[in-house]
Amino acid sequence: MKRIVVEKKILEKNDDIANQIKNLLDKNRIFGLNVMSSPGAGKTTLIEQTVEALKPQYKIAAIDGDLDTQRDAQRIAALGIEAIQINTSGTCHLDSSMVQKALDHISLDLDLLIIENVGNLVCPASFYLGTHKNAVLISTPEGDDKVKKYPTMFNVADVVLINKMDIAKFVNFDVKKVENEIKELNPNATIFKISALKNEGLRPFLDWIQTNINLVKNQ
Amino acid sequence: MHEGAIAQSVVDILRDIKDQNGLLSITSATLKVGAVSGVMIDALEFAFEAIKKEESFIKDATLNIINVNVKARCNICNKIYEFDNTDDLIMICPDCQMPLTIINGKELEIVDVEGG
């Protein structure tokens, strides 16, 4: 019997590919944003509004992860940008190798690459994709108890968007409590309160994206 | 249930270790799993047991899992805080009111392996 000391990260392969993606994005001066949330929180609507607002100024592409269907990529592509669908056939998250394959099909003459992860507040948090930032979306009808229940997800967030603010009062969503819990768990995260469907409150988030596009451009 | 993918990564690494060290089989592997690694240990063990049935070189392998609590340091006063429960996570130094930096709790590693 032999004992072998390994000291190896289990997701090292994923991280290696993610680092290659990060280098590719940096080399082409593309700001990469990974958008994560539970299903139905409004990721696709948020991305639609973001693309609508920023496409006059910036070249944008999107990668959409879903268990099945082409629906999300079709919605994004309808806005006139390049959108690639990844069907994970049952896998609950995107990993870096899926993103790398999708990137082969995208022109890298871009300012912004948005990755819409699979709707799930658990699994995607464990897989680094090589993007510069993580945006986590939480919507008011999901309830105001999600932050403490999914600490890993809120811990990896650079920004947290609280969506569907227009109906917060009808679903007894305690905004202050949620904001405090986000700040406790991740004091460095920036919080934006929005209603993506109504296109309300998005300006600060769009400004944050623009700042990051410029940072990556000028690095 | 991304623990299936994580368990598969563990098995892939175990296979590499077996080949690199000229082993015939792996009998145990020690893993470190952090409290905010996003991995549920029961689900990981369940997935590993399922893969074991298909991979003869790990058919008798056991996983020893070391749970790692979240530890975080204040960059101002250097005090270290440990959290036994993720429900209690507060990443702000009570003295300095500044964000804490996580130093443990995100681990997802293979520490060592036994085989013959």
Chai-1 contact restraints between the chains, C-beta under 6 A:
chainA,res_idxA,chainB,res_idxB,connection_type,confidence,min_distance_angstrom,max_distance_angstrom,comment,restraint_id
A,M1,B,E114,contact,1.0,0.0,6.0,A-B,restraint_1
A,M1,B,G116,contact,1.0,0.0,6.0,A-B,restraint_2
A,K2,B,G115,contact,1.0,0.0,6.0,A-B,restraint_3
A,R3,B,D112,contact,1.0,0.0,6.0,A-B,restraint_4
A,R3,B,E114,contact,1.0,0.0,6.0,A-B,restraint_5
A,I4,B,N21,contact,1.0,0.0,6.0,A-B,restraint_6
A,I4,B,V113,contact,1.0,0.0,6.0,A-B,restraint_7
A,V5,B,D112,contact,1.0,0.0,6.0,A-B,restraint_8
A,V6,B,I110,contact,1.0,0.0,6.0,A-B,restraint_9
A,V6,B,D112,contact,1.0,0.0,6.0,A-B,restraint_10
A,V6,B,V113,contact,1.0,0.0,6.0,A-B,restraint_11
A,K8,B,I110,contact,1.0,0.0,6.0,A-B,restraint_12
A,K9,B,E109,contact,1.0,0.0,6.0,A-B,restraint_13
A,I10,B,S9,contact,1.0,0.0,6.0,A-B,restraint_14
A,I10,B,V10,contact,1.0,0.0,6.0,A-B,restraint_15
A,I10,B,L108,contact,1.0,0.0,6.0,A-B,restraint_16
A,C92,B,H2,contact,1.0,0.0,6.0,A-B,restraint_17
A,H93,B,H2,contact,1.0,0.0,6.0,A-B,restraint_18
A,C123,B,H2,contact,1.0,0.0,6.0,A-B,restraint_19
A,A125,B,G38,contact,1.0,0.0,6.0,A-B,restraint_20
A,S126,B,G38,contact,1.0,0.0,6.0,A-B,restraint_21
A,P151,B,V36,contact,1.0,0.0,6.0,A-B,restraint_22
A,P151,B,T86,contact,1.0,0.0,6.0,A-B,restraint_23
A,P151,B,L89,contact,1.0,0.0,6.0,A-B,restraint_24
A,T152,B,V36,contact,1.0,0.0,6.0,A-B,restraint_25
A,T152,B,G38,contact,1.0,0.0,6.0,A-B,restraint_26
A,N155,B,V36,contact,1.0,0.0,6.0,A-B,restraint_27
A,E184,B,I90,contact,1.0,0.0,6.0,A-B,restraint_28
A,L185,B,L89,contact,1.0,0.0,6.0,A-B,restraint_29
A,L185,B,M91,contact,1.0,0.0,6.0,A-B,restraint_30
A,P187,B,M91,contact,1.0,0.0,6.0,A-B,restraint_31
A,P187,B,I92,contact,1.0,0.0,6.0,A-B,restraint_32
A,P187,B,P99,contact,1.0,0.0,6.0,A-B,restraint_33
A,N188,B,P99,contact,1.0,0.0,6.0,A-B,restraint_34
